[in-house]
Amino acid sequence: MSFVRIWVHLVFSTKKRIPFLINDVREKVCLHILQNCKKKNIFLKGINGYNDHLHCLISLGREQSIAQVSHLIKGESSYWINKNNIIQNNFMWQDDYFAVSISESHVPNVIKYIKNQENHHSKKTFSEETEEFINKYGFQLIKDDFG
């Protein structure tokens, strides 16, 4: 039997970073994503975000890739939001995402960070956070979808 524990902090935004995830919309979307992940055997330990993006803490299964899990989460939730008219406009997630590995010892801090997004973004914009991620992890952007 294979045992795998690969933690990934996944961050993705709404298309053109339009602030669709306001009021109770973000809560509904997060709850739906959590339920959908259970159905698809995606271990989602934490989810939250702000008006224009979400953070997820995921433990990848032995046959899962970041691209596959991201696609399943974003594609299905976008479909669900539009099918159920959760917002008045057509909803889409941006194609790109951030994904960084997290050591087991940092999981509690990342969960706390994800839960605290509302407070965090009262002090820092998503653009500032994005720039911080790029610098901290040395990401090389090919196209400027996040900036």
Biotite code that builds the C-alpha atoms (Angstrom):
import biotite.structure as struc

atoms = struc.array([
    struc.Atom([0.000, 0.000, 0.000], chain_id="A", res_id=1, res_name="MET", atom_name="CA", element="C"),
    struc.Atom([1.283, 3.472, -0.904], chain_id="A", res_id=2, res_name="SER", atom_name="CA", element="C"),
    struc.Atom([1.231, 6.290, 1.628], chain_id="A", res_id=3, res_name="PHE", atom_name="CA", element="C"),
    struc.Atom([1.401, 9.842, 0.310], chain_id="A", res_id=4, res_name="VAL", atom_name="CA", element="C"),
    struc.Atom([1.164, 13.193, 2.082], chain_id="A", res_id=5, res_name="ARG", atom_name="CA", element="C"),
    struc.Atom([1.882, 16.149, -0.173], chain_id="A", res_id=6, res_name="ILE", atom_name="CA", element="C"),
    struc.Atom([0.401, 19.396, 1.082], chain_id="A", res_id=7, res_name="TRP", atom_name="CA", element="C"),
    struc.Atom([-0.295, 22.111, -1.489], chain_id="A", res_id=8, res_name="VAL", atom_name="CA", element="C"),
    struc.Atom([-1.428, 25.678, -0.868], chain_id="A", res_id=9, res_name="HIS", atom_name="CA", element="C"),
    struc.Atom([-3.485, 26.503, -3.964], chain_id="A", res_id=10, res_name="LEU", atom_name="CA", element="C"),
    struc.Atom([-4.603, 30.061, -4.760], chain_id="A", res_id=11, res_name="VAL", atom_name="CA", element="C"),
    struc.Atom([-6.768, 31.072, -7.710], chain_id="A", res_id=12, res_name="PHE", atom_name="CA", element="C"),
    struc.Atom([-8.751, 34.163, -8.632], chain_id="A", res_id=13, res_name="SER", atom_name="CA", element="C"),
    struc.Atom([-11.898, 35.106, -10.461], chain_id="A", res_id=14, res_name="THR", atom_name="CA", element="C"),
    struc.Atom([-11.511, 35.989, -14.136], chain_id="A", res_id=15, res_name="LYS", atom_name="CA", element="C"),
    struc.Atom([-10.077, 39.512, -14.400], chain_id="A", res_id=16, res_name="LYS", atom_name="CA", element="C"),
    struc.Atom([-10.222, 39.524, -10.593], chain_id="A", res_id=17, res_name="ARG", atom_name="CA", element="C"),
    struc.Atom([-13.805, 40.745, -10.618], chain_id="A", res_id=18, res_name="ILE", atom_name="CA", element="C"),
    struc.Atom([-15.050, 40.777, -6.981], chain_id="A", res_id=19, res_name="PRO", atom_name="CA", element="C"),
    struc.Atom([-17.856, 38.228, -7.370], chain_id="A", res_id=20, res_name="PHE", atom_name="CA", element="C"),
    struc.Atom([-17.170, 36.466, -4.055], chain_id="A", res_id=21, res_name="LEU", atom_name="CA", element="C"),
    struc.Atom([-18.933, 38.988, -1.841], chain_id="A", res_id=22, res_name="ILE", atom_name="CA", element="C"),
    struc.Atom([-21.558, 38.726, 0.883], chain_id="A", res_id=23, res_name="ASN", atom_name="CA", element="C"),
    struc.Atom([-22.706, 35.109, 1.228], chain_id="A", res_id=24, res_name="ASP", atom_name="CA", element="C"),
    struc.Atom([-21.499, 34.083, -2.252], chain_id="A", res_id=25, res_name="VAL", atom_name="CA", element="C"),
    struc.Atom([-17.991, 33.165, -1.033], chain_id="A", res_id=26, res_name="ARG", atom_name="CA", element="C"),
    struc.Atom([-19.436, 31.100, 1.821], chain_id="A", res_id=27, res_name="GLU", atom_name="CA", element="C"),
    struc.Atom([-21.761, 29.201, -0.556], chain_id="A", res_id=28, res_name="LYS", atom_name="CA", element="C"),
    struc.Atom([-18.958, 28.594, -3.060], chain_id="A", res_id=29, res_name="VAL", atom_name="CA", element="C"),
    struc.Atom([-16.528, 27.394, -0.371], chain_id="A", res_id=30, res_name="CYS", atom_name="CA", element="C"),
    struc.Atom([-19.122, 25.024, 1.087], chain_id="A", res_id=31, res_name="LEU", atom_name="CA", element="C"),
    struc.Atom([-19.921, 23.656, -2.361], chain_id="A", res_id=32, res_name="HIS", atom_name="CA", element="C"),
    struc.Atom([-16.231, 23.162, -3.199], chain_id="A", res_id=33, res_name="ILE", atom_name="CA", element="C"),
    struc.Atom([-15.728, 21.347, 0.117], chain_id="A", res_id=34, res_name="LEU", atom_name="CA", element="C"),
    struc.Atom([-18.672, 19.011, -0.605], chain_id="A", res_id=35, res_name="GLN", atom_name="CA", element="C"),
    struc.Atom([-17.537, 18.422, -4.188], chain_id="A", res_id=36, res_name="ASN", atom_name="CA", element="C"),
    struc.Atom([-13.989, 17.637, -3.058], chain_id="A", res_id=37, res_name="CYS", atom_name="CA", element="C"),
    struc.Atom([-15.331, 14.944, -0.721], chain_id="A", res_id=38, res_name="LYS", atom_name="CA", element="C"),
    struc.Atom([-17.215, 13.359, -3.629], chain_id="A", res_id=39, res_name="LYS", atom_name="CA", element="C"),
    struc.Atom([-14.092, 13.427, -5.828], chain_id="A", res_id=40, res_name="LYS", atom_name="CA", element="C"),
    struc.Atom([-11.714, 12.141, -3.116], chain_id="A", res_id=41, res_name="ASN", atom_name="CA", element="C"),
    struc.Atom([-9.822, 15.417, -2.929], chain_id="A", res_id=42, res_name="ILE", atom_name="CA", element="C"),
    struc.Atom([-8.605, 15.995, 0.629], chain_id="A", res_id=43, res_name="PHE", atom_name="CA", element="C"),
    struc.Atom([-9.347, 19.682, 1.228], chain_id="A", res_id=44, res_name="LEU", atom_name="CA", element="C"),
    struc.Atom([-8.162, 20.693, 4.702], chain_id="A", res_id=45, res_name="LYS", atom_name="CA", element="C"),
    struc.Atom([-8.905, 24.419, 4.454], chain_id="A", res_id=46, res_name="GLY", atom_name="CA", element="C"),
    struc.Atom([-10.682, 26.843, 2.125], chain_id="A", res_id=47, res_name="ILE", atom_name="CA", element="C"),
    struc.Atom([-11.451, 30.546, 2.289], chain_id="A", res_id=48, res_name="ASN", atom_name="CA", element="C"),
    struc.Atom([-10.669, 33.681, 0.383], chain_id="A", res_id=49, res_name="GLY", atom_name="CA", element="C"),
    struc.Atom([-11.682, 37.208, -0.306], chain_id="A", res_id=50, res_name="TYR", atom_name="CA", element="C"),
    struc.Atom([-13.823, 39.053, -2.858], chain_id="A", res_id=51, res_name="ASN", atom_name="CA", element="C"),
    struc.Atom([-11.811, 37.980, -5.912], chain_id="A", res_id=52, res_name="ASP", atom_name="CA", element="C"),
    struc.Atom([-9.866, 34.824, -4.974], chain_id="A", res_id=53, res_name="HIS", atom_name="CA", element="C"),
    struc.Atom([-9.762, 31.625, -2.944], chain_id="A", res_id=54, res_name="LEU", atom_name="CA", element="C"),
    struc.Atom([-7.072, 29.780, -1.002], chain_id="A", res_id=55, res_name="HIS", atom_name="CA", element="C"),
    struc.Atom([-7.222, 25.996, -0.595], chain_id="A", res_id=56, res_name="CYS", atom_name="CA", element="C"),
    struc.Atom([-5.020, 23.693, 1.432], chain_id="A", res_id=57, res_name="LEU", atom_name="CA", element="C"),
    struc.Atom([-5.031, 20.285, -0.230], chain_id="A", res_id=58, res_name="ILE", atom_name="CA", element="C"),
    struc.Atom([-3.273, 17.021, 0.415], chain_id="A", res_id=59, res_name="SER", atom_name="CA", element="C"),
    struc.Atom([-2.718, 15.373, -2.952], chain_id="A", res_id=60, res_name="LEU", atom_name="CA", element="C"),
    struc.Atom([-3.585, 11.710, -3.307], chain_id="A", res_id=61, res_name="GLY", atom_name="CA", element="C"),
    struc.Atom([-1.134, 9.271, -4.851], chain_id="A", res_id=62, res_name="ARG", atom_name="CA", element="C"),
    struc.Atom([-2.728, 9.528, -8.295], chain_id="A", res_id=63, res_name="GLU", atom_name="CA", element="C"),
    struc.Atom([-3.577, 13.233, -8.233], chain_id="A", res_id=64, res_name="GLN", atom_name="CA", element="C"),
    struc.Atom([-1.694, 16.139, -9.764], chain_id="A", res_id=65, res_name="SER", atom_name="CA", element="C"),
    struc.Atom([-1.995, 19.822, -8.953], chain_id="A", res_id=66, res_name="ILE", atom_name="CA", element="C"),
    struc.Atom([-3.266, 20.514, -12.473], chain_id="A", res_id=67, res_name="ALA", atom_name="CA", element="C"),
    struc.Atom([-5.924, 17.789, -12.216], chain_id="A", res_id=68, res_name="GLN", atom_name="CA", element="C"),
    struc.Atom([-7.151, 18.873, -8.766], chain_id="A", res_id=69, res_name="VAL", atom_name="CA", element="C"),
    struc.Atom([-7.166, 22.555, -9.738], chain_id="A", res_id=70, res_name="SER", atom_name="CA", element="C"),
    struc.Atom([-9.130, 21.752, -12.876], chain_id="A", res_id=71, res_name="HIS", atom_name="CA", element="C"),
    struc.Atom([-11.680, 19.661, -10.957], chain_id="A", res_id=72, res_name="LEU", atom_name="CA", element="C"),
    struc.Atom([-12.200, 22.320, -8.291], chain_id="A", res_id=73, res_name="ILE", atom_name="CA", element="C"),
    struc.Atom([-12.327, 25.336, -10.567], chain_id="A", res_id=74, res_name="LYS", atom_name="CA", element="C"),
    struc.Atom([-14.209, 23.753, -13.467], chain_id="A", res_id=75, res_name="GLY", atom_name="CA", element="C"),
    struc.Atom([-16.935, 22.124, -11.420], chain_id="A", res_id=76, res_name="GLU", atom_name="CA", element="C"),
    struc.Atom([-17.448, 25.116, -9.109], chain_id="A", res_id=77, res_name="SER", atom_name="CA", element="C"),
    struc.Atom([-17.672, 27.522, -12.039], chain_id="A", res_id=78, res_name="SER", atom_name="CA", element="C"),
    struc.Atom([-20.264, 25.278, -13.669], chain_id="A", res_id=79, res_name="TYR", atom_name="CA", element="C"),
    struc.Atom([-22.218, 25.035, -10.372], chain_id="A", res_id=80, res_name="TRP", atom_name="CA", element="C"),
    struc.Atom([-22.156, 28.824, -9.797], chain_id="A", res_id=81, res_name="ILE", atom_name="CA", element="C"),
    struc.Atom([-23.545, 29.490, -13.293], chain_id="A", res_id=82, res_name="ASN", atom_name="CA", element="C"),
    struc.Atom([-26.059, 26.605, -13.275], chain_id="A", res_id=83, res_name="LYS", atom_name="CA", element="C"),
    struc.Atom([-27.521, 27.753, -9.950], chain_id="A", res_id=84, res_name="ASN", atom_name="CA", element="C"),
    struc.Atom([-27.391, 31.489, -10.750], chain_id="A", res_id=85, res_name="ASN", atom_name="CA", element="C"),
    struc.Atom([-25.383, 32.172, -7.611], chain_id="A", res_id=86, res_name="ILE", atom_name="CA", element="C"),
    struc.Atom([-24.374, 35.497, -9.170], chain_id="A", res_id=87, res_name="ILE", atom_name="CA", element="C"),
    struc.Atom([-26.159, 37.509, -11.856], chain_id="A", res_id=88, res_name="GLN", atom_name="CA", element="C"),
    struc.Atom([-23.270, 37.539, -14.337], chain_id="A", res_id=89, res_name="ASN", atom_name="CA", element="C"),
    struc.Atom([-21.485, 34.692, -16.086], chain_id="A", res_id=90, res_name="ASN", atom_name="CA", element="C"),
    struc.Atom([-18.834, 33.417, -13.677], chain_id="A", res_id=91, res_name="PHE", atom_name="CA", element="C"),
    struc.Atom([-15.353, 32.187, -14.578], chain_id="A", res_id=92, res_name="MET", atom_name="CA", element="C"),
    struc.Atom([-12.149, 31.490, -12.695], chain_id="A", res_id=93, res_name="TRP", atom_name="CA", element="C"),
    struc.Atom([-8.884, 32.761, -14.120], chain_id="A", res_id=94, res_name="GLN", atom_name="CA", element="C"),
    struc.Atom([-6.972, 30.025, -15.967], chain_id="A", res_id=95, res_name="ASP", atom_name="CA", element="C"),
    struc.Atom([-3.819, 30.327, -13.871], chain_id="A", res_id=96, res_name="ASP", atom_name="CA", element="C"),
    struc.Atom([-3.165, 29.604, -10.212], chain_id="A", res_id=97, res_name="TYR", atom_name="CA", element="C"),
    struc.Atom([-0.440, 29.619, -7.568], chain_id="A", res_id=98, res_name="PHE", atom_name="CA", element="C"),
    struc.Atom([0.520, 26.340, -5.961], chain_id="A", res_id=99, res_name="ALA", atom_name="CA", element="C"),
    struc.Atom([3.268, 25.843, -3.388], chain_id="A", res_id=100, res_name="VAL", atom_name="CA", element="C"),
    struc.Atom([4.164, 22.818, -1.307], chain_id="A", res_id=101, res_name="SER", atom_name="CA", element="C"),
    struc.Atom([3.738, 23.068, 2.447], chain_id="A", res_id=102, res_name="ILE", atom_name="CA", element="C"),
    struc.Atom([5.594, 21.006, 5.000], chain_id="A", res_id=103, res_name="SER", atom_name="CA", element="C"),
    struc.Atom([3.559, 19.090, 7.584], chain_id="A", res_id=104, res_name="GLU", atom_name="CA", element="C"),
    struc.Atom([4.877, 21.364, 10.336], chain_id="A", res_id=105, res_name="SER", atom_name="CA", element="C"),
    struc.Atom([3.451, 24.454, 8.583], chain_id="A", res_id=106, res_name="HIS", atom_name="CA", element="C"),
    struc.Atom([-0.078, 23.092, 8.062], chain_id="A", res_id=107, res_name="VAL", atom_name="CA", element="C"),
    struc.Atom([-1.557, 24.733, 11.217], chain_id="A", res_id=108, res_name="PRO", atom_name="CA", element="C"),
    struc.Atom([-0.122, 28.144, 10.237], chain_id="A", res_id=109, res_name="ASN", atom_name="CA", element="C"),
    struc.Atom([-1.416, 27.874, 6.667], chain_id="A", res_id=110, res_name="VAL", atom_name="CA", element="C"),
    struc.Atom([-4.877, 26.893, 7.933], chain_id="A", res_id=111, res_name="ILE", atom_name="CA", element="C"),
    struc.Atom([-4.863, 29.930, 10.235], chain_id="A", res_id=112, res_name="LYS", atom_name="CA", element="C"),
    struc.Atom([-3.726, 32.145, 7.326], chain_id="A", res_id=113, res_name="TYR", atom_name="CA", element="C"),
    struc.Atom([-6.505, 30.807, 5.076], chain_id="A", res_id=114, res_name="ILE", atom_name="CA", element="C"),
    struc.Atom([-9.191, 31.270, 7.751], chain_id="A", res_id=115, res_name="LYS", atom_name="CA", element="C"),
    struc.Atom([-8.012, 34.837, 8.352], chain_id="A", res_id=116, res_name="ASN", atom_name="CA", element="C"),
    struc.Atom([-8.375, 36.117, 4.770], chain_id="A", res_id=117, res_name="GLN", atom_name="CA", element="C"),
    struc.Atom([-10.976, 38.784, 5.547], chain_id="A", res_id=118, res_name="GLU", atom_name="CA", element="C"),
    struc.Atom([-8.708, 40.439, 8.117], chain_id="A", res_id=119, res_name="ASN", atom_name="CA", element="C"),
    struc.Atom([-5.588, 39.854, 6.020], chain_id="A", res_id=120, res_name="HIS", atom_name="CA", element="C"),
    struc.Atom([-7.058, 41.683, 3.015], chain_id="A", res_id=121, res_name="HIS", atom_name="CA", element="C"),
    struc.Atom([-8.203, 44.621, 5.079], chain_id="A", res_id=122, res_name="SER", atom_name="CA", element="C"),
    struc.Atom([-4.459, 45.404, 5.259], chain_id="A", res_id=123, res_name="LYS", atom_name="CA", element="C"),
    struc.Atom([-3.132, 44.041, 1.946], chain_id="A", res_id=124, res_name="LYS", atom_name="CA", element="C"),
    struc.Atom([-4.614, 43.855, -1.561], chain_id="A", res_id=125, res_name="THR", atom_name="CA", element="C"),
    struc.Atom([-4.573, 40.684, -3.636], chain_id="A", res_id=126, res_name="PHE", atom_name="CA", element="C"),
    struc.Atom([-2.067, 42.377, -5.967], chain_id="A", res_id=127, res_name="SER", atom_name="CA", element="C"),
    struc.Atom([0.257, 43.007, -3.023], chain_id="A", res_id=128, res_name="GLU", atom_name="CA", element="C"),
    struc.Atom([-0.215, 39.435, -1.832], chain_id="A", res_id=129, res_name="GLU", atom_name="CA", element="C"),
    struc.Atom([0.504, 38.139, -5.333], chain_id="A", res_id=130, res_name="THR", atom_name="CA", element="C"),
    struc.Atom([3.701, 40.164, -5.535], chain_id="A", res_id=131, res_name="GLU", atom_name="CA", element="C"),
    struc.Atom([4.710, 38.822, -2.127], chain_id="A", res_id=132, res_name="GLU", atom_name="CA", element="C"),
    struc.Atom([4.141, 35.205, -3.285], chain_id="A", res_id=133, res_name="PHE", atom_name="CA", element="C"),
    struc.Atom([6.134, 35.814, -6.473], chain_id="A", res_id=134, res_name="ILE", atom_name="CA", element="C"),
    struc.Atom([9.073, 37.228, -4.533], chain_id="A", res_id=135, res_name="ASN", atom_name="CA", element="C"),
    struc.Atom([8.940, 34.748, -1.654], chain_id="A", res_id=136, res_name="LYS", atom_name="CA", element="C"),
    struc.Atom([8.803, 31.642, -3.855], chain_id="A", res_id=137, res_name="TYR", atom_name="CA", element="C"),
    struc.Atom([10.811, 32.958, -6.825], chain_id="A", res_id=138, res_name="GLY", atom_name="CA", element="C"),
    struc.Atom([8.026, 32.424, -9.356], chain_id="A", res_id=139, res_name="PHE", atom_name="CA", element="C"),
    struc.Atom([8.782, 33.375, -12.947], chain_id="A", res_id=140, res_name="GLN", atom_name="CA", element="C"),
    struc.Atom([5.639, 34.715, -14.618], chain_id="A", res_id=141, res_name="LEU", atom_name="CA", element="C"),
    struc.Atom([5.238, 33.931, -18.296], chain_id="A", res_id=142, res_name="ILE", atom_name="CA", element="C"),
    struc.Atom([2.161, 36.067, -18.709], chain_id="A", res_id=143, res_name="LYS", atom_name="CA", element="C"),
    struc.Atom([0.771, 38.739, -16.461], chain_id="A", res_id=144, res_name="ASP", atom_name="CA", element="C"),
    struc.Atom([-2.568, 37.201, -15.489], chain_id="A", res_id=145, res_name="ASP", atom_name="CA", element="C"),
    struc.Atom([-2.176, 37.907, -11.784], chain_id="A", res_id=146, res_name="PHE", atom_name="CA", element="C"),
    struc.Atom([-0.551, 41.331, -11.836], chain_id="A", res_id=147, res_name="GLY", atom_name="CA", element="C"),
])
